[in-house]
Amino acid sequence: TTMKSTEAITYASIAVIAISLFFIGAELTGFATANSTGLVNVTIESSAEINFTTALLDFGSGTVTPGQIAVLDSEGTNTSWSGNATTGELILENIGNTNLTLQLKTDLSPADFIGGTSPTFQAKVANNTGNVGACTGTNIFTNYSNINTTMQTACGTLFGYEAAIDEIAIDFSMNISDDALGAKTVTITAVGTY
């Protein structure tokens, strides 16, 4: 009977607990009744980066025909010049993840770069081969135009960043008088903004 009495107390205790839980509103279902949520956050920033993938254009050496003005361009024009014709251009790529507007300038004026009598230095900007639409909008360099130490607009609406539209070619032309001498170097600065 001691065993039965212990069992009775146990069952009575379980009944008291169940009735108490019923009155305080707890349910004995075995299921969780609370909901909880979490968040995942990521911030993707704009990256404006441009890079000259072809950063050197070398016209080589030569002499100007006496009494003449040599006309050289990077598309093979070679007038009154003893050196070889030059073909090539600087290639500028938008390696960021946002469209840009583009401006160009030099670090020297044509007089300081080339020297001699009435030198000219000009640039022309075009989409690089296969990159149709890379450069759109205001572009004072659609044809050969003077480039100097003042920022000038090329690709005024868009210099694209997507792989098929992210490269432009920059060609150069110069007039050199027969009284200009020496090794000459000029730096081209490209500035992209968004």
Backbone as CSV, one residue per row, in Angstrom:
resi,resn,N_x,N_y,N_z,CA_x,CA_y,CA_z,C_x,C_y,C_z
1,THR,0.793,-1.188,0.000,0.000,0.000,0.000,0.849,1.271,0.000
2,THR,2.051,1.161,0.492,2.925,2.320,0.467,3.211,2.703,-0.973
3,MET,3.358,1.729,-1.835,3.622,1.977,-3.238,2.423,2.632,-3.891
4,LYS,1.241,2.141,-3.562,0.048,2.723,-4.137,-0.148,4.138,-3.623
5,SER,0.204,4.381,-2.407,0.072,5.702,-1.834,1.043,6.660,-2.509
6,THR,2.261,6.205,-2.827,3.254,7.032,-3.508,2.779,7.320,-4.923
7,GLU,2.200,6.303,-5.560,1.689,6.511,-6.915,0.531,7.501,-6.909
8,ALA,-0.307,7.409,-5.944,-1.444,8.306,-5.854,-0.978,9.742,-5.645
9,ILE,0.053,9.902,-4.806,0.590,11.253,-4.558,1.215,11.795,-5.850
10,THR,1.896,10.924,-6.574,2.536,11.346,-7.814,1.486,11.784,-8.822
11,TYR,0.433,10.957,-8.981,-0.612,11.329,-9.927,-1.346,12.591,-9.495
12,ALA,-1.565,12.713,-8.208,-2.240,13.909,-7.699,-1.371,15.145,-7.951
13,SER,-0.039,14.998,-7.768,0.876,16.128,-8.002,0.857,16.533,-9.467
14,ILE,0.852,15.552,-10.374,0.811,15.845,-11.809,-0.497,16.542,-12.151
15,ALA,-1.598,16.093,-11.578,-2.896,16.710,-11.837,-2.917,18.148,-11.347
16,VAL,-2.330,18.423,-10.180,-2.297,19.782,-9.624,-1.466,20.684,-10.538
17,ILE,-0.333,20.169,-11.022,0.520,20.967,-11.915,-0.225,21.265,-13.215
18,ALA,-0.872,20.253,-13.797,-1.596,20.454,-15.048,-2.727,21.453,-14.881
19,ILE,-3.484,21.334,-13.777,-4.585,22.270,-13.541,-4.037,23.678,-13.329
20,SER,-2.920,23.813,-12.627,-2.314,25.134,-12.383,-1.866,25.761,-13.706
21,LEU,-1.246,24.961,-14.569,-0.809,25.468,-15.870,-2.005,25.877,-16.723
22,PHE,-3.091,25.117,-16.622,-4.286,25.462,-17.381,-4.803,26.839,-16.978
23,PHE,-4.807,27.119,-15.666,-5.335,28.383,-15.196,-4.408,29.565,-15.502
24,ILE,-3.102,29.331,-15.654,-2.215,30.456,-15.997,-2.029,30.574,-17.516
25,GLY,-2.654,29.735,-18.276,-2.674,29.882,-19.730,-1.597,29.116,-20.465
26,ALA,-0.823,28.303,-19.833,0.213,27.544,-20.528,-0.404,26.348,-21.202
27,GLU,0.165,26.006,-22.329,-0.308,24.832,-23.049,0.789,23.792,-23.060
28,LEU,0.426,22.572,-22.984,1.372,21.467,-23.025,1.268,20.806,-24.401
29,THR,1.763,21.501,-25.419,1.638,20.959,-26.769,2.939,20.357,-27.259
30,GLY,4.053,20.785,-26.703,5.343,20.307,-27.192,5.862,21.133,-28.359
31,PHE,5.129,22.167,-28.795,5.545,23.032,-29.906,5.930,24.410,-29.368
32,ALA,6.946,25.029,-29.988,7.319,26.396,-29.638,6.271,27.340,-30.214
33,THR,5.918,28.354,-29.455,4.891,29.272,-29.935,5.431,30.674,-30.200
34,ALA,6.728,30.924,-29.997,7.287,32.257,-30.225,7.926,32.327,-31.609
35,ASN,7.856,33.497,-32.249,8.518,33.738,-33.537,9.677,34.682,-33.315
36,SER,10.709,34.534,-34.121,11.858,35.425,-34.034,12.420,35.633,-35.442
37,THR,12.938,36.813,-35.738,13.497,37.088,-37.056,14.922,37.603,-36.907
38,GLY,15.690,37.473,-37.973,17.056,37.989,-38.026,17.240,38.787,-39.301
39,LEU,18.285,39.586,-39.369,18.564,40.409,-40.530,19.963,40.140,-41.049
40,VAL,20.117,40.270,-42.351,21.434,40.220,-42.987,21.596,41.542,-43.716
41,ASN,22.697,42.222,-43.501,22.911,43.530,-44.107,24.225,43.532,-44.887
42,VAL,24.227,44.196,-46.046,25.457,44.389,-46.814,25.372,45.775,-47.460
43,THR,26.477,46.487,-47.491,26.540,47.803,-48.128,27.535,47.711,-49.272
44,ILE,27.065,47.946,-50.489,27.923,47.888,-51.670,28.212,49.314,-52.086
45,GLU,29.458,49.697,-52.014,29.839,51.073,-52.291,30.254,51.255,-53.745
46,SER,30.135,52.490,-54.224,30.616,52.841,-55.556,32.132,52.919,-55.533
47,SER,32.720,52.482,-56.612,34.170,52.545,-56.741,34.498,53.195,-58.079
48,ALA,35.059,54.379,-58.035,35.441,55.093,-59.257,36.942,54.908,-59.455
49,GLU,37.295,54.082,-60.433,38.702,53.838,-60.723,38.902,53.765,-62.225
50,ILE,39.943,54.443,-62.700,40.324,54.358,-64.102,41.803,54.006,-64.163
51,ASN,42.200,53.377,-65.270,43.567,52.913,-65.396,43.990,52.944,-66.857
52,PHE,45.170,53.504,-67.112,45.744,53.424,-68.448,46.300,52.015,-68.617
53,THR,45.606,51.166,-69.368,46.110,49.811,-69.621,47.208,49.830,-70.671
54,THR,47.197,50.822,-71.545,48.339,51.149,-72.403,48.719,52.564,-72.011
55,ALA,49.866,52.708,-71.334,50.205,53.983,-70.713,51.380,54.696,-71.373
56,LEU,51.895,54.137,-72.459,53.024,54.773,-73.136,52.779,54.789,-74.636
57,LEU,52.955,55.944,-75.218,52.887,56.107,-76.668,54.200,56.765,-77.075
58,ASP,55.015,56.033,-77.808,56.358,56.505,-78.174,56.410,56.793,-79.672
59,PHE,56.611,58.052,-80.030,56.725,58.441,-81.425,58.141,58.210,-81.967
60,GLY,59.045,57.759,-81.137,60.403,57.487,-81.591,61.195,58.761,-81.832
61,SER,62.274,58.642,-82.611,63.112,59.811,-82.877,63.194,60.064,-84.374
62,GLY,63.498,61.284,-84.722,63.632,61.674,-86.114,63.978,63.145,-86.196
63,THR,64.071,63.645,-87.401,64.342,65.068,-87.623,63.261,65.643,-88.522
64,VAL,63.046,66.938,-88.364,62.088,67.658,-89.196,62.822,68.107,-90.460
65,THR,62.194,67.935,-91.609,62.762,68.406,-92.872,62.994,69.912,-92.753
66,PRO,64.232,70.398,-93.051,64.520,71.835,-92.919,63.507,72.699,-93.681
67,GLY,63.056,73.759,-92.995,62.100,74.676,-93.588,60.667,74.188,-93.548
68,GLN,60.418,73.035,-92.946,59.077,72.433,-92.902,58.571,72.320,-91.464
69,ILE,57.317,71.966,-91.343,56.711,71.602,-90.058,56.298,70.147,-90.168
70,ALA,56.827,69.324,-89.269,56.475,67.907,-89.263,55.095,67.737,-88.644
71,VAL,54.288,66.869,-89.255,52.973,66.524,-88.725,53.004,65.031,-88.421
72,LEU,52.835,64.700,-87.155,52.828,63.302,-86.725,51.536,63.029,-85.982
73,ASP,50.952,61.864,-86.195,49.864,61.427,-85.331,50.000,59.935,-85.075
74,SER,49.273,59.462,-84.092,49.385,58.066,-83.678,48.569,57.128,-84.554
75,GLU,48.019,57.654,-85.649,47.303,56.826,-86.614,48.135,56.628,-87.880
76,GLY,49.437,56.952,-87.804,50.344,56.674,-88.912,50.725,57.850,-89.778
77,THR,50.187,59.043,-89.545,50.584,60.219,-90.318,52.020,60.575,-89.945
78,ASN,52.819,60.830,-90.979,54.233,61.104,-90.781,54.685,61.993,-91.938
79,THR,54.475,63.299,-91.820,54.791,64.251,-92.885,55.995,65.099,-92.484
80,SER,56.977,65.224,-93.374,58.195,66.024,-93.144,58.955,65.563,-91.908
81,TRP,58.959,64.282,-91.675,59.595,63.678,-90.484,60.438,62.499,-90.948
82,SER,61.693,62.422,-90.484,62.588,61.342,-90.933,62.356,60.039,-90.177
83,GLY,61.700,60.096,-89.049,61.468,58.886,-88.247,60.345,58.039,-88.803
84,ASN,60.149,56.890,-88.174,59.096,55.964,-88.592,57.713,56.493,-88.205
85,ALA,56.726,56.095,-88.968,55.336,56.413,-88.625,54.959,55.653,-87.359
86,THR,54.092,56.248,-86.572,53.666,55.648,-85.303,52.188,55.280,-85.382
87,THR,51.876,54.060,-84.989,50.474,53.658,-84.831,50.313,53.110,-83.421
88,GLY,49.276,53.505,-82.799,49.007,53.101,-81.421,48.284,54.222,-80.720
89,GLU,47.919,54.014,-79.498,47.214,55.007,-78.707,47.328,54.642,-77.248
90,LEU,46.949,55.570,-76.403,46.797,55.250,-74.997,45.419,54.635,-74.827
91,ILE,45.325,53.574,-74.048,44.037,52.931,-73.764,43.708,53.194,-72.303
92,LEU,42.526,53.777,-72.085,42.062,54.071,-70.736,40.850,53.203,-70.442
93,GLU,40.871,52.525,-69.295,39.785,51.624,-68.913,39.156,52.074,-67.602
94,ASN,37.841,52.016,-67.544,37.097,52.262,-66.311,37.052,50.927,-65.568
95,ILE,37.860,50.800,-64.515,37.937,49.537,-63.768,37.120,49.586,-62.476
96,GLY,36.328,50.644,-62.312,35.463,50.755,-61.137,34.135,50.057,-61.376
97,ASN,33.148,50.396,-60.572,31.826,49.782,-60.707,30.721,50.815,-60.887
98,THR,31.103,51.963,-61.451,30.120,53.016,-61.692,30.483,53.793,-62.956
99,ASN,29.468,54.309,-63.641,29.717,55.152,-64.811,30.342,56.467,-64.355
100,LEU,31.183,57.028,-65.204,31.893,58.258,-64.876,31.718,59.294,-65.964
101,THR,32.050,60.538,-65.649,32.337,61.536,-66.672,33.853,61.662,-66.674
102,LEU,34.415,62.055,-67.809,35.870,62.025,-67.946,36.395,63.355,-68.429
103,GLN,37.495,63.791,-67.841,38.212,64.980,-68.277,39.684,64.630,-68.467
104,LEU,40.325,65.341,-69.403,41.736,65.120,-69.711,42.507,66.429,-69.661
105,LYS,43.798,66.331,-69.352,44.692,67.481,-69.421,46.130,66.980,-69.533
106,THR,47.033,67.903,-69.841,48.467,67.608,-69.879,49.150,68.348,-68.736
107,ASP,50.395,67.994,-68.480,51.148,68.726,-67.464,51.977,69.866,-68.068
108,LEU,52.042,69.933,-69.411,52.814,70.971,-70.093,52.016,71.560,-71.250
109,SER,52.230,72.815,-71.514,51.652,73.435,-72.711,52.405,72.899,-73.930
110,PRO,51.840,73.038,-75.133,52.571,72.609,-76.334,53.944,73.284,-76.453
111,ALA,54.042,74.564,-76.093,55.329,75.273,-76.166,56.348,74.665,-75.210
112,ASP,55.895,74.300,-74.002,56.814,73.708,-73.024,57.127,72.248,-73.350
113,PHE,56.179,71.540,-73.940,56.374,70.130,-74.299,57.237,69.994,-75.556
114,ILE,56.836,70.597,-76.651,57.501,70.404,-77.940,58.575,71.463,-78.188
115,GLY,58.269,72.700,-77.853,59.198,73.799,-78.105,59.166,74.216,-79.564
116,GLY,60.111,75.057,-79.965,60.177,75.530,-81.340,59.104,76.565,-81.625
117,THR,58.876,76.792,-82.905,57.934,77.814,-83.362,56.536,77.228,-83.552
118,SER,55.566,77.802,-82.891,54.136,77.462,-83.041,53.829,75.961,-83.008
119,PRO,54.246,75.261,-81.963,53.922,73.836,-81.884,52.448,73.621,-81.563
120,THR,51.917,72.483,-81.961,50.563,72.092,-81.558,50.612,70.681,-80.993
121,PHE,49.706,70.411,-80.070,49.553,69.073,-79.511,48.056,68.845,-79.353
122,GLN,47.556,67.782,-79.952,46.121,67.528,-79.969,45.822,66.085,-79.578
123,ALA,44.598,65.883,-79.101,44.129,64.548,-78.710,42.813,64.255,-79.412
124,LYS,42.533,62.962,-79.548,41.257,62.491,-80.097,40.840,61.282,-79.260
125,VAL,39.591,61.290,-78.776,39.083,60.219,-77.924,37.986,59.473,-78.662
126,ALA,38.083,58.151,-78.673,37.067,57.315,-79.320,36.880,56.043,-78.508
127,ASN,35.762,55.374,-78.744,35.555,54.059,-78.132,36.660,53.137,-78.608
128,ASN,37.210,52.348,-77.706,38.201,51.365,-78.124,37.497,50.262,-78.918
129,THR,38.230,49.563,-79.746,37.664,48.497,-80.575,36.785,47.576,-79.735
130,GLY,35.549,47.364,-80.182,34.624,46.468,-79.487,33.921,47.087,-78.301
131,ASN,34.166,48.351,-78.006,33.570,49.013,-76.841,32.627,50.135,-77.264
132,VAL,31.750,49.843,-78.214,30.815,50.842,-78.725,29.940,51.338,-77.573
133,GLY,29.901,52.652,-77.392,29.111,53.240,-76.310,29.904,53.502,-75.044
134,ALA,31.210,53.249,-75.050,32.022,53.492,-73.848,32.101,54.969,-73.507
135,CYS,32.105,55.816,-74.526,32.255,57.258,-74.323,31.100,57.976,-75.011
136,THR,30.197,58.578,-74.223,29.068,59.291,-74.804,28.959,60.677,-74.191
137,GLY,28.208,61.532,-74.842,27.979,62.876,-74.340,29.020,63.848,-74.859
138,THR,29.136,64.980,-74.181,30.073,66.020,-74.587,31.478,65.460,-74.672
139,ASN,32.102,65.637,-75.830,33.476,65.166,-76.029,34.146,66.144,-76.988
140,ILE,34.948,67.056,-76.440,35.604,68.012,-77.321,36.692,67.354,-78.151
141,PHE,36.991,66.097,-77.839,38.035,65.368,-78.550,37.481,64.366,-79.554
142,THR,36.282,64.608,-80.080,35.722,63.713,-81.099,36.642,63.663,-82.314
143,ASN,37.176,64.810,-82.702,38.225,64.923,-83.725,39.448,65.480,-83.011
144,TYR,40.585,65.498,-83.689,41.767,66.061,-83.050,41.493,67.487,-82.600
145,SER,41.709,67.742,-81.305,41.522,69.067,-80.708,42.678,69.340,-79.763
146,ASN,42.984,70.613,-79.600,44.089,70.999,-78.716,43.859,70.489,-77.305
147,ILE,44.898,69.917,-76.725,44.865,69.490,-75.329,45.967,70.260,-74.614
148,ASN,45.666,70.715,-73.390,46.625,71.536,-72.674,46.508,71.301,-71.171
149,THR,46.981,72.254,-70.390,47.042,72.087,-68.935,45.719,72.360,-68.225
150,THR,44.673,72.662,-68.981,43.337,72.892,-68.418,42.493,71.634,-68.609
151,MET,41.761,71.240,-67.574,40.868,70.086,-67.696,39.861,70.341,-68.818
152,GLN,39.709,69.345,-69.704,38.774,69.445,-70.819,37.924,68.178,-70.857
153,THR,36.650,68.346,-71.225,35.698,67.249,-71.141,35.801,66.276,-72.305
154,ALA,35.896,65.026,-71.954,35.770,63.902,-72.886,34.818,62.930,-72.184
155,CYS,33.897,62.351,-72.870,32.919,61.446,-72.239,32.135,62.192,-71.155
156,GLY,31.469,63.271,-71.563,30.767,64.125,-70.622,29.527,63.520,-70.001
157,THR,28.889,62.580,-70.684,27.704,61.938,-70.122,28.052,60.596,-69.493
158,LEU,28.899,59.835,-70.175,29.145,58.481,-69.695,30.476,57.946,-70.189
159,PHE,31.274,57.468,-69.249,32.413,56.601,-69.523,32.046,55.325,-68.782
160,GLY,31.565,54.330,-69.540,30.962,53.132,-68.954,31.918,52.268,-68.165
161,TYR,31.356,51.445,-67.275,32.155,50.531,-66.464,31.919,49.060,-66.820
162,GLU,30.837,48.738,-67.517,30.568,47.347,-67.840,31.576,46.848,-68.864
163,ALA,31.902,45.578,-68.809,33.007,45.012,-69.590,32.955,45.343,-71.076
164,ALA,31.792,45.423,-71.663,31.697,45.662,-73.107,31.797,47.150,-73.462
165,ILE,31.750,48.030,-72.459,31.781,49.470,-72.739,32.672,50.207,-71.736
166,ASP,33.869,49.692,-71.467,34.694,50.322,-70.431,36.079,50.764,-70.907
167,GLU,36.315,50.807,-72.219,37.633,51.213,-72.716,37.522,52.265,-73.813
168,ILE,38.393,53.273,-73.708,38.498,54.267,-74.763,39.939,54.319,-75.262
169,ALA,40.082,54.756,-76.512,41.397,54.942,-77.120,41.639,56.439,-77.250
170,ILE,42.838,56.876,-76.897,43.196,58.288,-77.004,44.377,58.398,-77.965
171,ASP,44.118,58.992,-79.133,45.155,59.219,-80.140,45.700,60.634,-79.987
172,PHE,46.912,60.860,-80.502,47.549,62.171,-80.397,48.137,62.589,-81.729
173,SER,48.156,63.907,-81.927,48.728,64.513,-83.121,49.563,65.710,-82.682
174,MET,50.665,65.958,-83.403,51.490,67.115,-83.068,52.124,67.699,-84.312
175,ASN,52.323,69.000,-84.262,53.081,69.721,-85.286,54.384,70.167,-84.646
176,ILE,55.504,69.851,-85.313,56.820,70.163,-84.781,57.579,70.985,-85.818
177,SER,58.035,72.161,-85.429,58.806,73.003,-86.360,60.257,72.520,-86.415
178,ASP,60.978,72.946,-87.442,62.358,72.480,-87.626,63.339,73.089,-86.630
179,ASP,62.881,74.020,-85.773,63.773,74.574,-84.758,63.546,73.959,-83.365
180,ALA,62.727,72.906,-83.258,62.514,72.196,-81.998,63.545,71.073,-81.899
181,LEU,64.141,70.920,-80.719,65.168,69.890,-80.517,65.004,69.226,-79.158
182,GLY,65.536,68.012,-79.017,65.616,67.345,-77.720,64.556,66.277,-77.512
183,ALA,64.792,65.478,-76.466,63.834,64.448,-76.061,62.669,65.125,-75.347
184,LYS,61.470,64.747,-75.688,60.266,65.422,-75.184,59.320,64.406,-74.536
185,THR,58.778,64.770,-73.388,57.815,63.916,-72.689,56.730,64.781,-72.079
186,VAL,55.508,64.344,-72.192,54.374,65.027,-71.574,53.539,63.986,-70.829
187,THR,52.958,64.390,-69.722,52.086,63.510,-68.935,50.634,63.864,-69.218
188,ILE,49.838,62.829,-69.492,48.404,62.991,-69.709,47.703,62.587,-68.407
189,THR,46.870,63.460,-67.895,46.105,63.158,-66.680,44.643,62.969,-67.064
190,ALA,44.070,61.865,-66.623,42.653,61.567,-66.835,41.969,61.589,-65.468
191,VAL,40.849,62.298,-65.380,40.098,62.396,-64.132,38.671,61.943,-64.384
192,GLY,38.257,60.902,-63.687,36.884,60.408,-63.768,36.110,60.785,-62.525
193,THR,34.899,61.296,-62.709,34.063,61.646,-61.562,32.669,61.028,-61.744
194,TYR,31.971,60.835,-60.645,30.599,60.329,-60.685,29.719,61.113,-59.774
